[in-house]
């Protein structure tokens, strides 16, 4: 599903009058979640899931076939953990 199709789905599901309203709602949600994660806060939506930012440790390794090695830095990465209701709905949809 691409963004345009998702906007149509949100418009229908959320009873928005126009696609512009639905797109604004999606944009507001994604900006709010992004803002919270940047502040290292967790966003929990009961039944749906939770968004969080966690520290991913750097690693080192060797490039196959050469003697070159590499290292990566520690960094914060976003994570999503699905809630029970979402898991159950997806499972039932099979």
C-alpha positions as CSV (number, residue, x, y, z in Angstrom):
1,X,0.0,0.0,0.0
2,X,1.5,3.4,-1.0
3,X,0.8,6.7,0.7
4,X,-2.1,7.8,-1.5
5,X,-3.9,4.5,-0.9
6,X,-3.2,4.8,2.9
7,X,-4.6,8.4,2.9
8,X,-7.8,7.0,1.2
9,X,-8.0,4.3,3.8
10,X,-7.6,6.8,6.7
11,X,-10.2,9.0,5.1
12,X,-12.7,6.2,4.9
13,X,-11.9,4.8,8.4
14,X,-11.8,8.1,10.1
15,X,-14.8,9.6,8.4
16,X,-12.8,12.6,7.1
17,X,-14.6,14.7,4.5
18,X,-11.5,15.2,2.3
19,X,-8.2,13.5,1.6
20,X,-6.5,16.7,2.7
21,X,-7.9,16.3,6.2
22,X,-6.9,12.6,6.3
23,X,-3.4,13.5,5.1
24,X,-3.1,16.2,7.8
25,X,-4.1,13.7,10.5
26,X,-1.5,11.3,9.3
27,X,1.2,14.0,9.2
28,X,0.3,15.2,12.7
29,X,0.5,11.7,14.1
30,X,3.9,11.0,12.5
31,X,5.3,14.3,13.5
32,X,4.1,13.8,17.1
33,X,5.6,10.3,17.3
34,X,8.9,11.6,15.8
35,X,9.0,14.5,18.2
36,X,8.5,12.2,21.2
37,X,11.2,9.7,20.0
38,X,13.7,12.5,19.5
39,X,13.1,13.5,23.2
40,X,13.7,9.8,24.1
41,X,10.1,9.4,25.2
42,X,8.0,6.3,24.6
43,X,4.6,6.5,22.9
44,X,2.2,3.7,23.9
45,X,-1.1,3.2,22.2
46,X,-3.0,0.5,24.2
47,X,-4.0,-2.4,22.0
48,X,-2.0,-1.1,19.0
49,X,1.6,-1.0,20.2
50,X,4.4,1.2,21.4
51,X,7.1,3.3,19.8
52,X,10.4,3.8,21.5
53,X,14.0,4.9,20.8
54,X,16.7,2.6,21.9
55,X,20.5,2.6,21.8
56,X,22.0,0.4,19.1
57,X,25.6,-0.5,20.1
58,X,28.3,0.0,17.4
59,X,30.0,-3.0,16.0
60,X,33.2,-3.9,14.2
61,X,33.7,-6.4,11.4
62,X,35.7,-7.5,8.5
63,X,34.8,-6.9,4.8
64,X,34.7,-10.4,3.2
65,X,37.5,-11.2,0.7
66,X,39.7,-8.3,1.9
67,X,41.7,-7.4,4.9
68,X,39.7,-4.2,5.5
69,X,37.8,-3.8,8.8
70,X,35.1,-1.4,9.7
71,X,33.5,0.0,12.9
72,X,30.1,1.6,13.4
73,X,29.2,4.2,16.0
74,X,26.6,3.8,18.8
75,X,23.3,5.3,17.6
76,X,19.7,5.8,18.7
77,X,17.2,3.9,16.5
78,X,13.4,3.8,16.5
79,X,11.6,0.6,17.5
80,X,8.0,-0.5,17.4
81,X,6.5,-3.3,19.5
82,X,3.1,-4.5,18.4
83,X,0.4,-4.8,21.0
84,X,-1.7,-7.9,21.7
85,X,-4.9,-6.6,20.0
86,X,-2.9,-5.8,16.8
87,X,-1.2,-9.1,16.8
88,X,-4.5,-10.9,17.3
89,X,-6.2,-9.0,14.5
90,X,-3.3,-9.8,12.1
91,X,-3.3,-13.4,13.1
92,X,-7.1,-13.7,12.6
93,X,-6.9,-12.1,9.2
94,X,-4.9,-15.0,7.7
